[in-house]
Amino acid sequence: MPSVLPDGEPVPETGALPPHALDGAAARPLGFYLHVPYCATRCGYCDFNTYTATELRGTGGVLASRDNYADTLVDEIRLARKVLGDDPRPVRTVFVGGGTPTLLDAGDLVRMLDAVRDEFGLADDAEVTTEANPESVDPEYLAALRVGGFNRISFGMQSARQHVLKVLDRTHTPGRPEACVAEARAAGFAHVNLDLIYGTPGESDDDWRASLDAAVGAGPDHISAYALIVEEGTRLARRIRRGEVPMTDDDEHADRYLIADEVLAKAGFSWYEVSNWATTEAGRCLHNELYWRGADWWGAGPGAHSHVGGVRWWNVKHPGAYAAALAEGRSPGAGREILTAEDRRVERILLELRLSDGVPLSLLAEAGRAAAARAVAEGLLEPGPYDKGRGVLTLRGRLLADAVVRDLVD
């Protein structure tokens, strides 16, 4: 089942933000994340806030139904308009994630997007993305999304090898994600991403190379590659504990990352974030860059997190409780935290160091600056950018990013 929410102070029933949250907002981009918490089946490695029909049965009643979910989410978008008041910013990015958003009718996703447009307006060059399971879309569905205003789509590919997909409990067949890329291009999508996972128990280097080659050959302009993290409480964690499948170690993860960077670089992809590569600057995921650069976004949906002007909050997790709050005219917020200036400084270091243009060394305290100098000497930070006042990870530094960050924030 999904992981637990953090602790925090109560969110006002109106959802009202502290007055300072919108100070200087005009200089910050605004994005929307729209969470769709439904999946046909639960993948063995997943601890996201998603639910199958079986998991929802008897726990949420009609309020948790997929049939009226779009209406409920539109209610939160309207609440966002009230909370943000006369904030004049048009929305720069919209990202529909899950779960499997494409389990809803295409018209539902378009209606959710229309609500953002009606309440806030979209920037002329707004990026509008949805995630999709390859088996949940067809050319007609993709065409409806494109006509409705979506211009970017992200398909969960994970692997090109059937035995790897089986360990992950993925339901699509090998070859279907690649076909989806062609269908999305035919529908008029300018930007297409494929998500890959490496380090699955039983996956070999040859399996991983085959997956990369298949992804590159499909013709997306963006590829994400994430190391498999085995979360406690998942079916995969239980299988590993019982000895049914072997645990992949950190050295194997590092080897797979190096293979990914090599294959993708040769194919014309450049890394711009530790786990993300794009063929052009326009192909980067602008919505995720909002997160990494500490901009403002409203997360609508059960369990969704938001951040505006140093205020972070998160919604109740269960779709039934989420819908009930909105039906009663209350914010679905479960808790929030007000970030201090030091919190925000540390978060900037944690997140911006993952980007290819790195983090300003001026953000570092004295101990952090000394650690940065050592990291250059140890080959973890690039010397050229360091001389110009920025900390940028080398390839080896990307492999050890968490350790580098820990040293820099001391």
LODREN-309062 format. One line per 10 residues: number of its first residue (from 1); for each residue x, y, z of C-alpha. Coordinates in Angstrom, 3 decimals, always signed. Layout:
! residues N
NUM> X Y Z; ...
This chain:
! residues 410
1> +0.000 +0.000 +0.000; +1.092 +3.626 -0.427; +3.615 +5.107 +1.990; +2.518 +7.406 +4.811; +2.228 +11.184 +4.664; +4.608 +13.389 +6.668; +3.568 +15.170 +9.844; +2.774 +18.865 +9.732; +0.607 +21.639 +11.099; -3.111 +21.678 +10.173
11> -4.236 +23.245 +6.904; -7.028 +25.836 +7.348; -10.399 +24.550 +6.134; -10.390 +27.304 +3.509; -6.904 +26.298 +2.369; -5.743 +29.885 +2.995; -2.002 +30.545 +2.728; +0.053 +32.867 +4.948; +0.160 +36.355 +3.379; +3.902 +36.118 +2.659
21> +3.500 +33.061 +0.396; +2.698 +35.208 -2.643; +5.403 +37.798 -2.035; +7.427 +38.028 -5.244; +5.212 +35.443 -6.936; +5.253 +37.284 -10.256; +8.916 +36.327 -10.670; +8.239 +32.606 -10.146; +6.605 +30.266 -12.665; +3.431 +28.453 -11.605
31> +2.639 +24.843 -12.457; -0.150 +22.369 -11.742; +0.217 +18.690 -10.925; -3.023 +16.728 -11.317; -2.969 +13.331 -9.626; -5.096 +10.446 -10.898; -4.897 +7.709 -8.230; -6.217 +4.741 -10.200; -4.423 +1.712 -11.622; -5.731 -1.446 -13.283
41> -3.287 -3.520 -11.200; -0.625 -2.664 -8.619; +2.941 -3.182 -9.818; +5.071 -5.186 -7.411; +7.546 -2.337 -6.748; +4.991 +0.481 -6.404; +4.284 +2.379 -3.181; +2.771 +5.435 -4.894; -0.584 +6.773 -3.747; -2.590 +4.687 -6.215
51> -5.479 +2.271 -5.868; -6.949 -0.588 -7.816; -10.691 -1.262 -7.915; -10.188 -4.068 -5.389; -8.322 -1.799 -2.959; -11.092 +0.820 -3.137; -14.014 -1.565 -2.824; -16.031 -0.765 +0.274; -13.676 +1.993 +1.466; -14.808 +5.055 -0.389
61> -18.260 +4.482 -1.738; -19.422 +6.510 -4.698; -17.066 +9.358 -3.740; -14.026 +7.273 -4.735; -15.410 +6.356 -8.167; -13.376 +6.912 -11.321; -16.596 +7.967 -13.047; -16.885 +11.287 -11.193; -13.224 +11.816 -10.356; -12.674 +14.568 -12.931
71> -15.502 +16.607 -11.402; -13.929 +16.273 -7.959; -10.502 +17.347 -9.163; -12.033 +20.335 -10.966; -13.471 +21.366 -7.595; -9.942 +21.541 -6.179; -8.729 +23.596 -9.140; -11.506 +26.069 -8.378; -10.453 +26.053 -4.725; -6.918 +26.873 -5.865
81> -8.233 +29.934 -7.670; -9.901 +31.150 -4.463; -6.789 +30.501 -2.357; -4.420 +32.219 -4.793; -6.812 +35.152 -5.130; -5.855 +37.701 -7.755; -2.484 +36.065 -8.517; -2.170 +37.025 -12.211; +0.279 +34.328 -13.288; -0.775 +32.090 -16.167
91> +0.097 +28.435 -15.652; +3.425 +27.488 -17.244; +3.179 +23.698 -16.916; +0.498 +21.097 -16.275; +1.458 +17.499 -15.499; -1.135 +14.750 -15.090; +0.367 +11.816 -13.202; -0.640 +8.780 -11.249; -1.439 +6.025 -11.108; -2.539 +5.622 -14.670
101> -4.214 +8.850 -15.801; -5.209 +7.256 -19.099; -7.585 +4.888 -17.305; -9.914 +7.902 -17.343; -11.640 +8.881 -20.560; -9.596 +11.290 -22.651; -12.446 +13.759 -22.245; -11.989 +13.691 -18.467; -8.312 +14.616 -18.746; -9.160 +17.401 -21.194
111> -11.871 +18.679 -18.829; -9.355 +18.855 -15.989; -6.970 +20.801 -18.237; -9.802 +23.091 -19.331; -10.491 +23.924 -15.682; -6.884 +25.057 -15.217; -7.158 +27.125 -18.388; -10.504 +28.643 -17.379; -9.447 +29.518 -13.838; -5.853 +30.641 -14.408
121> -5.095 +30.787 -18.105; -2.218 +28.958 -19.756; +1.030 +30.572 -20.870; +1.344 +30.771 -24.656; +4.137 +28.177 -24.581; +2.685 +26.073 -21.749; +3.923 +22.491 -21.451; +1.011 +20.087 -20.894; +1.968 +16.485 -20.097; +0.208 +13.300 -19.157
131> +1.665 +9.988 -18.090; +0.268 +6.926 -19.844; +0.413 +3.172 -19.575; +1.156 +1.817 -23.071; -1.784 -0.607 -22.924; -4.275 +2.096 -21.916; -4.109 +4.263 -25.062; -4.736 +3.893 -28.771; -4.441 +6.323 -31.717; -7.965 +7.660 -31.190
141> -7.324 +8.347 -27.495; -4.012 +10.090 -28.243; -5.626 +12.227 -30.939; -8.314 +13.332 -28.470; -5.655 +14.386 -25.950; -3.755 +16.345 -28.567; -6.853 +18.157 -29.798; -7.687 +18.912 -26.170; -4.396 +20.749 -25.611; -1.870 +18.149 -24.422
151> +1.496 +18.517 -26.159; +3.753 +16.145 -24.213; +3.271 +12.521 -23.150; +5.291 +10.145 -20.986; +4.969 +6.379 -21.458; +5.996 +3.899 -18.785; +8.244 +1.479 -20.672; +10.476 +0.234 -17.803; +12.102 -2.567 -19.850; +12.103 -4.239 -23.258
161> +12.583 -7.703 -21.740; +9.555 -9.806 -20.835; +11.184 -11.516 -17.837; +12.123 -8.135 -16.361; +8.600 -6.797 -16.829; +7.290 -9.916 -15.123; +9.388 -9.291 -12.006; +8.061 -5.724 -11.931; +4.472 -6.969 -12.442; +4.119 -4.671 -15.443
171> +1.164 -5.544 -17.641; +2.234 -4.215 -21.045; +3.922 -6.356 -23.662; +7.414 -5.630 -25.022; +7.214 -3.494 -28.144; +4.020 -1.711 -27.182; +5.745 +1.400 -25.706; +7.775 +1.845 -28.891; +4.584 +1.623 -30.954; +3.021 +4.243 -28.686
181> +5.788 +6.706 -29.523; +4.922 +6.404 -33.226; +1.210 +6.791 -32.463; +1.857 +9.875 -30.339; +3.974 +11.438 -33.074; +1.220 +10.713 -35.608; -1.284 +12.404 -33.273; +0.890 +15.535 -33.260; +2.716 +15.342 -29.931; +5.862 +17.451 -30.131
191> +7.510 +15.851 -27.123; +7.479 +12.201 -26.053; +9.203 +10.581 -23.069; +9.906 +6.958 -22.248; +10.472 +5.964 -18.604; +12.963 +3.163 -17.925; +13.907 +1.351 -14.712; +17.275 -0.317 -14.160; +18.439 -2.703 -11.474; +15.454 -5.041 -11.484
201> +16.328 -8.398 -9.881; +17.394 -10.787 -12.635; +18.157 -8.058 -15.164; +21.531 -8.438 -16.923; +23.699 -5.800 -18.578; +22.558 -7.180 -21.942; +18.915 -6.829 -20.879; +19.525 -3.210 -19.906; +21.330 -2.410 -23.161; +18.462 -3.989 -25.115
211> +15.991 -1.765 -23.278; +18.034 +1.357 -23.964; +18.455 +0.448 -27.624; +14.727 -0.184 -27.984; +13.878 +3.121 -26.297; +16.300 +5.123 -28.409; +15.138 +3.376 -31.580; +11.526 +4.364 -30.902; +12.396 +8.019 -31.484; +11.411 +9.893 -28.287
221> +13.123 +13.192 -27.527; +13.316 +12.477 -23.793; +14.273 +9.393 -21.773; +14.152 +9.003 -17.993; +16.112 +6.187 -16.350; +15.608 +5.478 -12.664; +17.285 +2.966 -10.381; +14.773 +0.559 -8.896; +14.182 +1.337 -5.231; +12.662 -1.545 -3.297
231> +10.224 +0.035 -0.846; +9.161 -1.717 +2.332; +5.626 -3.037 +2.209; +5.627 -3.739 -1.531; +5.133 -7.146 -3.073; +8.648 -7.032 -4.538; +10.157 -6.369 -1.103; +8.367 -9.408 +0.265; +9.590 -11.575 -2.619; +13.187 -10.477 -2.032
241> +12.869 -11.122 +1.709; +11.626 -14.639 +0.985; +14.571 -15.251 -1.350; +12.405 -15.650 -4.457; +14.377 -13.017 -6.407; +17.871 -11.597 -5.771; +18.477 -8.075 -4.506; +20.453 -5.873 -6.931; +23.437 -4.200 -5.258; +24.722 -0.624 -5.545
251> +27.625 -1.599 -7.810; +25.200 -3.088 -10.336; +23.113 +0.076 -10.199; +26.231 +2.155 -10.879; +27.213 -0.040 -13.830; +23.732 +0.298 -15.330; +23.815 +4.072 -14.942; +27.143 +4.258 -16.765; +25.735 +2.110 -19.555; +22.718 +4.403 -19.821
261> +24.799 +7.552 -20.036; +27.072 +5.982 -22.651; +24.256 +4.684 -24.871; +22.156 +7.819 -24.603; +25.068 +10.182 -25.244; +25.994 +8.270 -28.401; +22.371 +8.566 -29.538; +22.368 +12.361 -29.157; +20.782 +12.665 -25.714; +22.283 +15.019 -23.132
271> +21.741 +14.718 -19.397; +20.156 +17.747 -17.773; +19.195 +16.094 -14.469; +20.775 +13.026 -12.906; +18.033 +10.675 -14.132; +16.874 +12.535 -17.252; +18.196 +12.982 -20.774; +16.811 +14.981 -23.722; +17.834 +15.470 -27.348; +17.203 +19.238 -27.222
281> +16.651 +21.915 -24.613; +13.026 +22.155 -25.773; +12.656 +18.442 -25.055; +13.381 +18.806 -21.353; +10.524 +18.334 -18.896; +9.825 +21.887 -17.761; +7.383 +20.737 -15.107; +9.982 +18.673 -13.289; +12.380 +21.610 -13.548; +9.843 +23.613 -11.520
291> +10.299 +21.096 -8.708; +14.084 +21.042 -8.941; +14.307 +24.840 -8.982; +11.893 +25.439 -6.105; +9.205 +27.238 -8.123; +5.480 +27.244 -7.279; +3.082 +24.437 -8.071; -0.342 +23.342 -6.924; -0.792 +19.597 -6.591; -4.434 +18.592 -6.950
301> -5.679 +15.110 -6.085; -5.421 +12.601 -3.213; -1.997 +12.689 -1.572; -0.728 +15.402 -3.936; +1.889 +17.819 -2.609; +2.008 +21.553 -3.326; +4.479 +24.376 -2.805; +3.876 +28.118 -3.001; +6.323 +30.704 -1.703; +7.944 +28.531 +0.940
311> +4.709 +26.895 +2.099; +4.434 +23.161 +1.408; +1.262 +21.175 +1.976; -0.162 +17.779 +1.111; -3.639 +16.382 +0.638; -5.362 +13.507 +2.404; -4.430 +10.259 +0.696; -7.614 +8.297 +0.208; -9.811 +9.221 -2.791; -12.958 +8.882 -0.675
321> -11.702 +11.230 +2.065; -10.398 +13.638 -0.599; -13.745 +13.797 -2.389; -15.677 +14.116 +0.878; -13.659 +17.173 +1.940; -14.282 +18.966 -1.338; -17.969 +18.001 -1.342; -18.251 +19.674 +2.078; -16.493 +22.811 +0.829; -13.320 +22.117 +2.808
331> -9.714 +22.018 +1.701; -8.501 +18.417 +1.306; -5.177 +19.433 +2.857; -3.910 +16.995 +5.489; -0.956 +19.021 +6.745; +1.571 +21.694 +5.845; +4.922 +23.152 +6.795; +6.314 +26.664 +6.560; +9.871 +26.473 +5.288; +12.478 +28.661 +6.941
341> +15.120 +30.509 +4.952; +17.601 +27.810 +6.020; +15.212 +25.049 +4.908; +14.954 +26.635 +1.481; +18.717 +27.116 +1.198; +19.342 +23.447 +1.971; +16.614 +22.317 -0.427; +18.103 +24.409 -3.217; +21.425 +22.644 -2.736; +19.760 +19.206 -2.598
351> +17.766 +19.741 -5.767; +19.811 +22.065 -7.948; +22.978 +20.004 -7.607; +21.152 +17.296 -9.591; +20.901 +19.626 -12.604; +23.474 +19.931 -15.365; +24.001 +23.633 -14.631; +24.518 +22.834 -10.970; +24.179 +24.933 -7.857; +25.645 +28.366 -7.031
361> +28.553 +27.964 -4.614; +27.337 +31.154 -2.922; +24.582 +29.043 -1.325; +27.120 +26.978 +0.597; +28.172 +27.610 +4.160; +31.880 +27.649 +5.027; +32.025 +23.894 +5.620; +30.125 +23.292 +2.385; +32.564 +25.421 +0.378; +35.453 +23.429 +1.792
371> +33.630 +20.218 +0.859; +33.112 +21.547 -2.668; +36.836 +22.159 -3.048; +37.531 +18.588 -1.927; +34.888 +17.293 -4.338; +36.689 +18.979 -7.231; +39.983 +17.397 -6.172; +38.288 +13.992 -5.915; +36.736 +14.255 -9.376; +33.155 +14.641 -8.150
381> +32.610 +18.257 -9.274; +33.678 +19.784 -12.584; +36.672 +22.159 -12.199; +35.604 +24.606 -14.942; +32.204 +25.524 -13.488; +33.717 +25.500 -9.986; +36.129 +28.240 -11.034; +33.093 +30.247 -12.187; +31.216 +29.814 -8.918; +29.032 +26.777 -9.612
391> +29.036 +23.208 -8.376; +28.362 +20.818 -11.274; +28.545 +17.055 -10.889; +30.951 +15.015 -12.982; +29.828 +11.632 -14.285; +31.425 +10.022 -11.219; +29.770 +12.674 -9.073; +26.373 +11.737 -10.464; +26.941 +8.190 -9.249; +27.649 +9.553 -5.761
401> +25.248 +12.510 -5.822; +23.639 +11.771 -2.455; +27.019 +11.635 -0.725; +28.176 +14.858 -2.418; +25.016 +16.644 -1.313; +25.464 +15.517 +2.284; +28.929 +17.065 +2.348; +27.820 +20.320 +0.730; +24.960 +20.989 +3.146; +27.039 +20.478 +6.274
